Amino acid sequence: MNVFTSRTLIVFACFIVYLAILVTVPIRRCYILSKLGKVRVGVSKKNTRMQVFCVVIAGIVLVLLFFRDFGFFVNLIICLTAILAAAMSSEDASLSSFAGLYEKGIVGDGHFLLIPEMFSILEPDCSVLQEDASRILRIQTVKKGIVTFVFILPEEKEAVYESLIEICPILKK
């Protein structure tokens, strides 16, 4: 197999994965929302322009790799980075309009956690500024490690925190 063919196969395969990520966004969103139940505390929606921009740029990078060769490993790294950017950005953009605390979990910043996965609520790092610490909720999970949620307003964080403790008092340690 010559260099042109292997490069084309790699980029084409990554482009297929990229399209699969974009096509499955509504399906993944519906699946996640079906597991969460009804909204208990809604929070402000974040602007998703940056996430959409990242998804578009990832697609442009993949298209440009059809016309420019950087070598096998560099092409592979660029393709995988573009796919990672598209996956993370599309997840964040699709879930940002549904951010909040639900009966069975929490959604925000591209993450969703079910309440049974949560182990405890942690204090923000001491390296975080005090005004930022009042907007940050860190949750220790069983499988995913520490997941950080950043809220726009401190009042939203407090409302989510209080309601989360009300749902599952064992989280407060």
Secondary structure in CASP SS format (residue, H / E / C, confidence):
PFRMAT SS
TARGET T0000
AUTHOR 0000-0000-0000
METHOD secondary structure of the structure
MODEL  1
M C 1.00
N C 1.00
V H 1.00
F H 1.00
T H 1.00
S H 1.00
R H 1.00
T H 1.00
L H 1.00
I H 1.00
V H 1.00
F H 1.00
A H 1.00
C H 1.00
F H 1.00
I H 1.00
V H 1.00
Y H 1.00
L H 1.00
A H 1.00
I H 1.00
L H 1.00
V H 1.00
T H 1.00
V H 1.00
P H 1.00
I H 1.00
R H 1.00
R H 1.00
C H 1.00
Y H 1.00
I H 1.00
L H 1.00
S H 1.00
K H 1.00
L H 1.00
G C 1.00
K C 1.00
V E 1.00
R E 1.00
V E 1.00
G E 1.00
V C 1.00
S C 1.00
K C 1.00
K C 1.00
N C 1.00
T C 1.00
R H 1.00
M H 1.00
Q H 1.00
V H 1.00
F H 1.00
C H 1.00
V H 1.00
V H 1.00
I H 1.00
A H 1.00
G H 1.00
I H 1.00
V H 1.00
L H 1.00
V H 1.00
L H 1.00
L C 1.00
F C 1.00
F C 1.00
R C 1.00
D C 1.00
F C 1.00
G C 1.00
F H 1.00
F H 1.00
V H 1.00
N H 1.00
L H 1.00
I H 1.00
I H 1.00
C H 1.00
L H 1.00
T H 1.00
A H 1.00
I H 1.00
L H 1.00
A H 1.00
A H 1.00
A H 1.00
M H 1.00
S H 1.00
S H 1.00
E H 1.00
D H 1.00
A H 1.00
S H 1.00
L H 1.00
S H 1.00
S C 1.00
F C 1.00
A C 1.00
G E 1.00
L E 1.00
Y E 1.00
E C 1.00
K C 1.00
G E 1.00
I E 1.00
V E 1.00
G E 1.00
D C 1.00
G C 1.00
H E 1.00
F E 1.00
L E 1.00
L E 1.00
I H 1.00
P H 1.00
E H 1.00
M E 1.00
F E 1.00
S E 1.00
I E 1.00
L E 1.00
E C 1.00
P C 1.00
D C 1.00
C C 1.00
S C 1.00
V C 1.00
L C 1.00
Q H 1.00
E H 1.00
D H 1.00
A H 1.00
S C 1.00
R C 1.00
I E 1.00
L E 1.00
R E 1.00
I E 1.00
Q E 1.00
T E 1.00
V C 1.00
K C 1.00
K C 1.00
G C 1.00
I E 1.00
V E 1.00
T E 1.00
F E 1.00
V E 1.00
F C 1.00
I C 1.00
L C 1.00
P H 1.00
E H 1.00
E H 1.00
K H 1.00
E H 1.00
A H 1.00
V H 1.00
Y H 1.00
E H 1.00
S H 1.00
L H 1.00
I H 1.00
E H 1.00
I H 1.00
C C 1.00
P H 1.00
I H 1.00
L H 1.00
K C 1.00
K C 1.00
END
